[in-house]
Amino acid sequence: MTGPAAAARSGAARAALIAGALVVAVACAALGSWQVQRRAWKLDLIERVEQRVHAPPVAAPSPGQWPQVSEATDEYRAVRLQGRFLHDLETLVQANTELGAGFWVLTPLQRNDGTVVLVNRGFVPSDARTRDTRRDMEPEGETTVTGLLRITEPGGGFLRLNDAQADRWYSRDVAAIGVAHGLDTKRLAPYFVDEAASAGRAPDAWPRGGLTVIQFRNSHLVYAITWFTLALMAAAGAAHVWRSDKRPGRKDSDGPLGDNARSVASTSDP
């Protein structure tokens, strides 16, 4: 009885192995197809963002448009707005840029209709973080700002949460910054604007605008190739097991029990 039982177990194991390999192949192929779709979406997003960045500035969204503002339709759109900076309410947000470590200077811009938009006026190094070191360069009165619309960054940075009470900020969280400074959040735009670089500005003038990094990771093709390769490997493994099961001379080549089991069965007939 040992022979037929062993043959049955061997055949069942090979069948399970083939089935498992085919399931893995299908799953990997599906993931590969999904990555191809993600790559097409990412390329379309990059193209749309490039068009927004290089398009002529348009008026920043008004309060009636705020509910429709989204990352998919508005991020990095070139905008223009007018108002008066509330320098006393500026916020420093930790930043790492091509100029080194330092801070973004976020200053509320109050528009004529009473609404407020946070403007990222640019980067300052640590030795220029205090207003006294750059007070002479603060624009006064009615000001026109051009820049790129950005979506709020709630919560904080990687593994670091914003601490409003300690005035430590790791992300440009519009709502939280507004609450911390006592701004009317109902009249505060849900986005902020990265101010563009100022033409003719002295090289040692701070803050330094125009440092927005527009970069999208697009590794979907590599991921797709990886998944499709794994799918082929799994399918090839299943085919190899199936072929070896059907190889001439294999005692159990005709099924889970095979010739071995049938010969034993035939000798036991009366």
C-alpha positions in Angstrom: 0.0 0.0 0.0 3.0 2.3 0.4 3.5 2.6 -3.4 0.0 3.7 -4.4 -0.3 6.1 -1.4 3.1 7.7 -2.2 2.2 8.1 -5.9 -1.1 9.7 -5.0 0.6 12.1 -2.7 3.2 12.9 -5.3 0.6 13.6 -8.0 -1.5 15.7 -5.7 1.5 17.7 -4.7 2.5 18.4 -8.3 -1.1 19.4 -9.2 -1.1 21.8 -6.2 2.3 23.2 -7.3 1.1 23.8 -10.9 -2.1 25.4 -9.7 -0.2 27.6 -7.2 2.3 28.7 -9.9 -0.5 29.6 -12.3 -2.3 31.7 -9.6 1.0 33.5 -9.0 1.5 34.0 -12.7 -2.0 35.5 -13.2 -1.6 37.8 -10.1 1.8 39.0 -11.3 0.5 39.7 -14.8 -2.4 41.6 -13.3 -0.1 43.7 -11.2 2.1 44.3 -14.3 -0.9 45.5 -16.2 -1.9 47.8 -13.4 1.6 49.4 -13.4 1.3 50.0 -17.1 -2.0 51.9 -16.5 -0.3 53.8 -13.6 2.5 54.8 -15.9 0.1 56.1 -18.5 -1.6 58.1 -15.8 1.7 59.5 -14.5 2.8 60.5 -17.9 -0.5 62.3 -18.5 -0.1 64.0 -15.1 3.4 65.2 -15.9 2.3 66.6 -19.2 -0.6 68.5 -17.6 1.6 69.9 -14.9 4.1 71.1 -17.4 1.4 72.9 -19.3 0.2 74.5 -16.1 3.6 75.7 -15.0 4.5 77.3 -18.3 1.0 78.8 -19.0 0.5 82.5 -18.4 -0.6 83.3 -14.8 -4.3 83.3 -14.2 -6.3 84.8 -11.3 -6.0 82.7 -8.1 -9.2 80.8 -7.3 -11.8 82.9 -5.6 -13.8 81.8 -2.5 -16.6 80.5 -4.8 -14.0 78.2 -6.5 -12.3 77.0 -3.3 -14.4 73.8 -3.0 -13.4 72.7 -6.4 -9.6 73.2 -5.9 -7.8 69.9 -6.0 -4.4 68.4 -6.6 -5.5 66.8 -9.8 -6.8 69.9 -11.5 -4.9 72.8 -9.9 -1.6 71.9 -8.3 1.3 73.9 -9.9 -1.0 76.2 -11.8 0.6 79.6 -12.4 -1.5 82.2 -10.6 -1.6 85.9 -9.9 -3.1 87.7 -6.9 -3.0 91.1 -5.2 -3.2 92.1 -1.6 -1.2 93.3 1.4 1.2 91.1 3.3 0.6 90.6 7.0 4.3 90.2 7.9 3.6 90.1 11.7 1.9 86.7 11.1 4.6 85.0 9.1 5.4 81.3 9.8 8.7 79.5 9.3 8.5 76.0 8.0 11.6 73.8 8.0 13.0 73.2 4.5 15.8 71.5 2.6 16.5 73.1 -0.8 19.3 73.3 -3.4 20.6 76.2 -1.2 20.8 74.0 1.8 18.8 73.7 5.0 16.7 76.5 6.3 13.1 77.6 6.3 10.2 78.6 4.0 8.7 81.9 4.9 4.9 81.7 4.8 3.2 85.1 5.0 -0.6 85.7 4.8 -1.6 88.0 2.0 -4.9 89.8 2.7 -6.8 90.6 -0.4 -9.2 93.5 -1.0 -12.3 91.2 -0.4 -11.0 90.3 3.1 -9.9 86.8 2.2 -6.4 85.6 3.0 -4.0 83.4 1.0 -0.8 82.1 2.5 2.1 82.9 0.3 5.4 81.0 0.5 7.7 84.0 -0.2 10.7 81.8 -0.5 13.6 80.2 1.3 15.8 81.7 4.1 18.9 80.1 5.7 19.0 79.7 9.4 21.0 82.9 9.9 18.2 84.9 8.2 15.3 83.3 10.1 14.5 86.4 12.2 12.6 89.2 10.6 15.0 91.8 11.8 17.7 90.5 9.4 15.5 91.1 6.4 12.9 93.6 7.4 14.1 96.1 4.9 13.2 93.7 2.1 9.6 93.2 3.1 7.2 94.5 0.5 4.8 97.1 1.9 1.3 98.2 0.8 -0.6 96.7 -2.2 1.5 94.0 -3.8 1.0 91.7 -6.8 2.2 88.2 -6.4 2.8 85.6 -9.1 3.6 82.0 -8.4 2.5 78.4 -8.4 -0.6 77.2 -6.6 0.1 74.5 -4.1 -2.1 72.2 -2.2 -2.0 72.2 1.6 0.3 69.7 3.4 -1.5 68.6 6.5 0.1 66.9 9.5 3.8 67.4 9.2 6.8 65.9 7.5 8.2 62.4 7.5 8.1 61.1 11.0 7.7 64.6 12.4 4.4 66.2 13.3 3.8 69.9 13.3 3.7 71.5 16.8 1.7 74.6 16.7 2.2 75.4 20.4 5.9 75.3 20.0 5.7 77.0 16.6 7.6 74.2 15.0 6.4 73.4 11.5 7.6 70.7 9.1 4.9 71.1 6.4 2.9 73.9 5.0 -0.4 73.0 6.7 -2.7 75.9 5.7 -5.5 75.3 8.1 -3.3 74.6 11.1 -1.1 77.6 10.4 -4.3 79.8 10.1 -5.7 78.6 13.4 -2.3 79.1 15.1 -2.3 82.8 14.0 -6.0 83.4 14.7 -7.0 83.8 11.1 -10.6 83.3 10.1 -10.4 79.8 8.5 -13.6 80.5 6.6 -11.9 83.3 4.8 -8.6 81.5 4.4 -7.9 79.9 1.0 -7.4 76.1 1.2 -4.2 76.4 -0.8 -1.0 78.4 -0.7 1.1 80.0 -3.4 4.9 79.5 -4.0 6.0 82.9 -5.0 8.1 83.1 -8.2 11.6 84.4 -8.2 11.8 88.2 -8.4 13.7 89.6 -11.4 16.6 91.9 -10.5 16.6 90.8 -6.8 20.0 91.1 -5.1 21.7 87.7 -4.8 22.0 88.1 -1.0 18.3 89.2 -0.6 16.1 86.9 1.4 13.7 85.2 1.2 14.6 83.6 -2.2 11.6 82.6 -4.3 11.3 80.4 -7.3 12.7 77.2 -5.7 9.6 75.0 -6.2 10.8 71.5 -7.0 8.5 69.9 -9.7 9.5 66.3 -9.8 7.5 63.1 -10.1 8.8 59.6 -9.5 8.0 57.5 -12.5 9.3 54.0 -11.9 6.1 52.3 -13.1 7.8 50.8 -16.2 10.5 49.1 -14.0 7.7 47.8 -11.8 5.7 46.5 -14.7 8.7 44.7 -16.2 9.4 43.2 -12.8 5.9 41.9 -12.4 5.7 40.6 -16.0 9.0 38.8 -15.5 7.8 37.2 -12.3 4.6 36.1 -14.1 6.7 34.5 -16.9 8.9 32.7 -14.3 5.9 31.4 -12.5 4.2 30.2 -15.7 7.5 28.6 -16.9 7.8 26.8 -13.5 4.2 25.5 -13.9 5.0 24.3 -17.5 8.2 22.6 -16.3 6.3 20.6 -13.6 3.6 19.7 -16.1 6.1 18.5 -18.7 8.1 16.5 -16.2 4.8 14.9 -15.1 4.1 13.8 -18.7 7.7 12.7 -19.5 7.8 9.1 -21.0 9.0 6.5 -18.6 7.7 8.3 -15.6 5.8 5.7 -13.6 3.1 8.1 -12.5 2.8 10.0 -15.8 -0.8 9.3 -16.4 -2.2 10.9 -13.4 -2.0 11.2 -9.7 -1.8 7.4 -9.3 -0.1 6.5 -12.6 1.2 3.2 -13.9 2.7 2.3 -10.6 -0.7 2.3 -8.9 -2.4 0.5 -11.8 0.1 -2.3 -11.8 -0.4 -2.8 -8.1 -4.1 -2.8 -8.6 -3.9 -5.3 -11.4 -1.9 -7.8 -9.3 -4.4 -7.7 -6.6 -7.3 -8.8 -8.9 -8.6 -12.3 -8.1 
